[in-house]
């Protein structure tokens, strides 16, 4: 997950932004403070100000709610293979400068 430093300061609760055990609850706190569960569209938009992102997340949530329990990536556009996993920019310990990477994964559509 990605957080702006100012957002992490509000919702990170003193945790490590690189640790999913801290980042996932922080995201939940941000979403709840932004209107979830009553207004998921508004809450998701508060996290990422992209209407396309909001629709993607809501469509994925609907898939899970309808029994599609396996996570999946959005389909690749015609003529393009699915994006590969992005390399981690975190250092092994989660502190210090990002580890250098030699490849860049293609951007998701």
PyMOL CGO cylinders between C-alpha atoms (Angstrom):
from pymol import cmd
from pymol.cgo import CYLINDER

trace = [
    CYLINDER, 0.00, 0.00, 0.00, 1.07, 3.53, -0.50, 0.3, 1, 1, 1, 1, 1, 1,
    CYLINDER, 1.07, 3.53, -0.50, 0.53, 6.44, 1.85, 0.3, 1, 1, 1, 1, 1, 1,
    CYLINDER, 0.53, 6.44, 1.85, 1.49, 10.06, 1.66, 0.3, 1, 1, 1, 1, 1, 1,
    CYLINDER, 1.49, 10.06, 1.66, 3.62, 10.90, 4.72, 0.3, 1, 1, 1, 1, 1, 1,
    CYLINDER, 3.62, 10.90, 4.72, 0.93, 13.25, 6.04, 0.3, 1, 1, 1, 1, 1, 1,
    CYLINDER, 0.93, 13.25, 6.04, -1.75, 10.56, 5.67, 0.3, 1, 1, 1, 1, 1, 1,
    CYLINDER, -1.75, 10.56, 5.67, 0.46, 7.98, 7.37, 0.3, 1, 1, 1, 1, 1, 1,
    CYLINDER, 0.46, 7.98, 7.37, 1.01, 10.43, 10.24, 0.3, 1, 1, 1, 1, 1, 1,
    CYLINDER, 1.01, 10.43, 10.24, -2.78, 10.55, 10.76, 0.3, 1, 1, 1, 1, 1, 1,
    CYLINDER, -2.78, 10.55, 10.76, -3.66, 6.87, 10.30, 0.3, 1, 1, 1, 1, 1, 1,
    CYLINDER, -3.66, 6.87, 10.30, -0.42, 4.90, 10.71, 0.3, 1, 1, 1, 1, 1, 1,
    CYLINDER, -0.42, 4.90, 10.71, -0.73, 4.78, 14.50, 0.3, 1, 1, 1, 1, 1, 1,
    CYLINDER, -0.73, 4.78, 14.50, 3.04, 4.85, 14.92, 0.3, 1, 1, 1, 1, 1, 1,
    CYLINDER, 3.04, 4.85, 14.92, 3.57, 1.70, 12.85, 0.3, 1, 1, 1, 1, 1, 1,
    CYLINDER, 3.57, 1.70, 12.85, 5.89, 0.83, 9.99, 0.3, 1, 1, 1, 1, 1, 1,
    CYLINDER, 5.89, 0.83, 9.99, 4.45, 1.83, 6.62, 0.3, 1, 1, 1, 1, 1, 1,
    CYLINDER, 4.45, 1.83, 6.62, 6.38, -1.04, 4.99, 0.3, 1, 1, 1, 1, 1, 1,
    CYLINDER, 6.38, -1.04, 4.99, 4.79, -3.68, 7.24, 0.3, 1, 1, 1, 1, 1, 1,
    CYLINDER, 4.79, -3.68, 7.24, 1.42, -5.02, 6.03, 0.3, 1, 1, 1, 1, 1, 1,
    CYLINDER, 1.42, -5.02, 6.03, 0.48, -5.73, 9.65, 0.3, 1, 1, 1, 1, 1, 1,
    CYLINDER, 0.48, -5.73, 9.65, 0.57, -1.94, 10.19, 0.3, 1, 1, 1, 1, 1, 1,
    CYLINDER, 0.57, -1.94, 10.19, -0.42, -0.70, 6.73, 0.3, 1, 1, 1, 1, 1, 1,
    CYLINDER, -0.42, -0.70, 6.73, -3.62, -2.74, 6.34, 0.3, 1, 1, 1, 1, 1, 1,
    CYLINDER, -3.62, -2.74, 6.34, -5.20, -1.49, 9.60, 0.3, 1, 1, 1, 1, 1, 1,
    CYLINDER, -5.20, -1.49, 9.60, -4.07, 2.05, 8.70, 0.3, 1, 1, 1, 1, 1, 1,
    CYLINDER, -4.07, 2.05, 8.70, -5.88, 1.74, 5.36, 0.3, 1, 1, 1, 1, 1, 1,
    CYLINDER, -5.88, 1.74, 5.36, -8.97, 0.51, 7.21, 0.3, 1, 1, 1, 1, 1, 1,
    CYLINDER, -8.97, 0.51, 7.21, -8.80, 3.51, 9.57, 0.3, 1, 1, 1, 1, 1, 1,
    CYLINDER, -8.80, 3.51, 9.57, -8.48, 5.88, 6.59, 0.3, 1, 1, 1, 1, 1, 1,
    CYLINDER, -8.48, 5.88, 6.59, -11.42, 4.26, 4.80, 0.3, 1, 1, 1, 1, 1, 1,
    CYLINDER, -11.42, 4.26, 4.80, -13.59, 4.33, 7.94, 0.3, 1, 1, 1, 1, 1, 1,
    CYLINDER, -13.59, 4.33, 7.94, -12.73, 7.99, 8.57, 0.3, 1, 1, 1, 1, 1, 1,
    CYLINDER, -12.73, 7.99, 8.57, -13.62, 8.75, 4.94, 0.3, 1, 1, 1, 1, 1, 1,
    CYLINDER, -13.62, 8.75, 4.94, -17.08, 7.18, 4.94, 0.3, 1, 1, 1, 1, 1, 1,
    CYLINDER, -17.08, 7.18, 4.94, -16.74, 3.39, 4.81, 0.3, 1, 1, 1, 1, 1, 1,
    CYLINDER, -16.74, 3.39, 4.81, -18.67, 1.22, 5.06, 0.3, 1, 1, 1, 1, 1, 1,
    CYLINDER, -18.67, 1.22, 5.06, -21.64, 3.51, 4.42, 0.3, 1, 1, 1, 1, 1, 1,
    CYLINDER, -21.64, 3.51, 4.42, -20.16, 5.27, 1.40, 0.3, 1, 1, 1, 1, 1, 1,
    CYLINDER, -20.16, 5.27, 1.40, -17.44, 3.07, -0.07, 0.3, 1, 1, 1, 1, 1, 1,
    CYLINDER, -17.44, 3.07, -0.07, -17.12, 5.12, -3.25, 0.3, 1, 1, 1, 1, 1, 1,
    CYLINDER, -17.12, 5.12, -3.25, -16.35, 8.27, -1.25, 0.3, 1, 1, 1, 1, 1, 1,
    CYLINDER, -16.35, 8.27, -1.25, -13.97, 6.40, 1.06, 0.3, 1, 1, 1, 1, 1, 1,
    CYLINDER, -13.97, 6.40, 1.06, -12.00, 4.81, -1.78, 0.3, 1, 1, 1, 1, 1, 1,
    CYLINDER, -12.00, 4.81, -1.78, -11.82, 8.15, -3.59, 0.3, 1, 1, 1, 1, 1, 1,
    CYLINDER, -11.82, 8.15, -3.59, -10.30, 9.66, -0.43, 0.3, 1, 1, 1, 1, 1, 1,
    CYLINDER, -10.30, 9.66, -0.43, -7.49, 7.07, -0.71, 0.3, 1, 1, 1, 1, 1, 1,
    CYLINDER, -7.49, 7.07, -0.71, -6.94, 7.50, -4.46, 0.3, 1, 1, 1, 1, 1, 1,
    CYLINDER, -6.94, 7.50, -4.46, -8.50, 10.44, -6.31, 0.3, 1, 1, 1, 1, 1, 1,
    CYLINDER, -8.50, 10.44, -6.31, -9.06, 8.51, -9.54, 0.3, 1, 1, 1, 1, 1, 1,
    CYLINDER, -9.06, 8.51, -9.54, -12.61, 7.63, -10.61, 0.3, 1, 1, 1, 1, 1, 1,
    CYLINDER, -12.61, 7.63, -10.61, -11.18, 4.73, -12.65, 0.3, 1, 1, 1, 1, 1, 1,
    CYLINDER, -11.18, 4.73, -12.65, -9.41, 3.38, -9.54, 0.3, 1, 1, 1, 1, 1, 1,
    CYLINDER, -9.41, 3.38, -9.54, -12.62, 3.68, -7.51, 0.3, 1, 1, 1, 1, 1, 1,
    CYLINDER, -12.62, 3.68, -7.51, -14.56, 1.71, -10.13, 0.3, 1, 1, 1, 1, 1, 1,
    CYLINDER, -14.56, 1.71, -10.13, -11.84, -0.95, -10.35, 0.3, 1, 1, 1, 1, 1, 1,
    CYLINDER, -11.84, -0.95, -10.35, -11.83, -1.48, -6.59, 0.3, 1, 1, 1, 1, 1, 1,
    CYLINDER, -11.83, -1.48, -6.59, -15.63, -1.57, -6.37, 0.3, 1, 1, 1, 1, 1, 1,
    CYLINDER, -15.63, -1.57, -6.37, -15.81, -4.10, -9.21, 0.3, 1, 1, 1, 1, 1, 1,
    CYLINDER, -15.81, -4.10, -9.21, -13.18, -6.29, -7.51, 0.3, 1, 1, 1, 1, 1, 1,
    CYLINDER, -13.18, -6.29, -7.51, -15.10, -6.04, -4.22, 0.3, 1, 1, 1, 1, 1, 1,
    CYLINDER, -15.10, -6.04, -4.22, -18.25, -7.17, -6.01, 0.3, 1, 1, 1, 1, 1, 1,
    CYLINDER, -18.25, -7.17, -6.01, -16.39, -10.20, -7.38, 0.3, 1, 1, 1, 1, 1, 1,
    CYLINDER, -16.39, -10.20, -7.38, -15.29, -11.19, -3.88, 0.3, 1, 1, 1, 1, 1, 1,
    CYLINDER, -15.29, -11.19, -3.88, -18.79, -10.63, -2.50, 0.3, 1, 1, 1, 1, 1, 1,
    CYLINDER, -18.79, -10.63, -2.50, -20.20, -12.92, -5.20, 0.3, 1, 1, 1, 1, 1, 1,
    CYLINDER, -20.20, -12.92, -5.20, -17.94, -15.80, -4.25, 0.3, 1, 1, 1, 1, 1, 1,
    CYLINDER, -17.94, -15.80, -4.25, -14.89, -15.18, -6.41, 0.3, 1, 1, 1, 1, 1, 1,
    CYLINDER, -14.89, -15.18, -6.41, -12.51, -15.66, -3.51, 0.3, 1, 1, 1, 1, 1, 1,
    CYLINDER, -12.51, -15.66, -3.51, -9.26, -15.98, -5.41, 0.3, 1, 1, 1, 1, 1, 1,
    CYLINDER, -9.26, -15.98, -5.41, -7.41, -12.68, -5.87, 0.3, 1, 1, 1, 1, 1, 1,
    CYLINDER, -7.41, -12.68, -5.87, -6.79, -11.73, -9.45, 0.3, 1, 1, 1, 1, 1, 1,
    CYLINDER, -6.79, -11.73, -9.45, -5.21, -8.91, -11.33, 0.3, 1, 1, 1, 1, 1, 1,
    CYLINDER, -5.21, -8.91, -11.33, -7.17, -6.79, -13.78, 0.3, 1, 1, 1, 1, 1, 1,
    CYLINDER, -7.17, -6.79, -13.78, -6.99, -8.22, -17.29, 0.3, 1, 1, 1, 1, 1, 1,
    CYLINDER, -6.99, -8.22, -17.29, -4.30, -6.84, -19.57, 0.3, 1, 1, 1, 1, 1, 1,
    CYLINDER, -4.30, -6.84, -19.57, -5.40, -4.75, -22.55, 0.3, 1, 1, 1, 1, 1, 1,
    CYLINDER, -5.40, -4.75, -22.55, -5.53, -6.59, -25.89, 0.3, 1, 1, 1, 1, 1, 1,
    CYLINDER, -5.53, -6.59, -25.89, -2.08, -7.23, -27.31, 0.3, 1, 1, 1, 1, 1, 1,
    CYLINDER, -2.08, -7.23, -27.31, -0.33, -6.83, -23.98, 0.3, 1, 1, 1, 1, 1, 1,
    CYLINDER, -0.33, -6.83, -23.98, 0.66, -9.46, -21.48, 0.3, 1, 1, 1, 1, 1, 1,
    CYLINDER, 0.66, -9.46, -21.48, -0.36, -9.23, -17.85, 0.3, 1, 1, 1, 1, 1, 1,
    CYLINDER, -0.36, -9.23, -17.85, 1.86, -6.98, -15.75, 0.3, 1, 1, 1, 1, 1, 1,
    CYLINDER, 1.86, -6.98, -15.75, 4.55, -8.72, -13.79, 0.3, 1, 1, 1, 1, 1, 1,
    CYLINDER, 4.55, -8.72, -13.79, 4.87, -8.15, -10.04, 0.3, 1, 1, 1, 1, 1, 1,
    CYLINDER, 4.87, -8.15, -10.04, 6.50, -4.87, -9.22, 0.3, 1, 1, 1, 1, 1, 1,
    CYLINDER, 6.50, -4.87, -9.22, 9.88, -5.12, -7.54, 0.3, 1, 1, 1, 1, 1, 1,
    CYLINDER, 9.88, -5.12, -7.54, 9.95, -3.98, -3.94, 0.3, 1, 1, 1, 1, 1, 1,
    CYLINDER, 9.95, -3.98, -3.94, 11.58, -0.62, -3.36, 0.3, 1, 1, 1, 1, 1, 1,
    CYLINDER, 11.58, -0.62, -3.36, 11.95, -1.29, 0.34, 0.3, 1, 1, 1, 1, 1, 1,
    CYLINDER, 11.95, -1.29, 0.34, 15.20, -2.14, 1.97, 0.3, 1, 1, 1, 1, 1, 1,
    CYLINDER, 15.20, -2.14, 1.97, 15.29, -5.64, 3.50, 0.3, 1, 1, 1, 1, 1, 1,
    CYLINDER, 15.29, -5.64, 3.50, 14.73, -4.25, 6.99, 0.3, 1, 1, 1, 1, 1, 1,
    CYLINDER, 14.73, -4.25, 6.99, 12.08, -1.69, 6.02, 0.3, 1, 1, 1, 1, 1, 1,
    CYLINDER, 12.08, -1.69, 6.02, 14.36, 1.14, 7.14, 0.3, 1, 1, 1, 1, 1, 1,
    CYLINDER, 14.36, 1.14, 7.14, 16.91, 3.21, 5.31, 0.3, 1, 1, 1, 1, 1, 1,
    CYLINDER, 16.91, 3.21, 5.31, 16.95, 4.14, 1.64, 0.3, 1, 1, 1, 1, 1, 1,
    CYLINDER, 16.95, 4.14, 1.64, 15.12, 2.03, -0.95, 0.3, 1, 1, 1, 1, 1, 1,
    CYLINDER, 15.12, 2.03, -0.95, 17.03, -0.89, -2.40, 0.3, 1, 1, 1, 1, 1, 1,
    CYLINDER, 17.03, -0.89, -2.40, 18.12, -0.28, -5.99, 0.3, 1, 1, 1, 1, 1, 1,
    CYLINDER, 18.12, -0.28, -5.99, 16.15, -2.00, -8.71, 0.3, 1, 1, 1, 1, 1, 1,
    CYLINDER, 16.15, -2.00, -8.71, 17.25, -2.80, -12.21, 0.3, 1, 1, 1, 1, 1, 1,
    CYLINDER, 17.25, -2.80, -12.21, 13.86, -3.41, -13.83, 0.3, 1, 1, 1, 1, 1, 1,
    CYLINDER, 13.86, -3.41, -13.83, 10.63, -1.52, -14.01, 0.3, 1, 1, 1, 1, 1, 1,
    CYLINDER, 10.63, -1.52, -14.01, 7.34, -3.34, -14.29, 0.3, 1, 1, 1, 1, 1, 1,
    CYLINDER, 7.34, -3.34, -14.29, 4.86, -2.00, -16.83, 0.3, 1, 1, 1, 1, 1, 1,
    CYLINDER, 4.86, -2.00, -16.83, 2.17, 0.28, -15.44, 0.3, 1, 1, 1, 1, 1, 1,
    CYLINDER, 2.17, 0.28, -15.44, -1.24, -1.23, -14.95, 0.3, 1, 1, 1, 1, 1, 1,
    CYLINDER, -1.24, -1.23, -14.95, -3.88, 0.14, -17.33, 0.3, 1, 1, 1, 1, 1, 1,
]
cmd.load_cgo(trace, "trace")
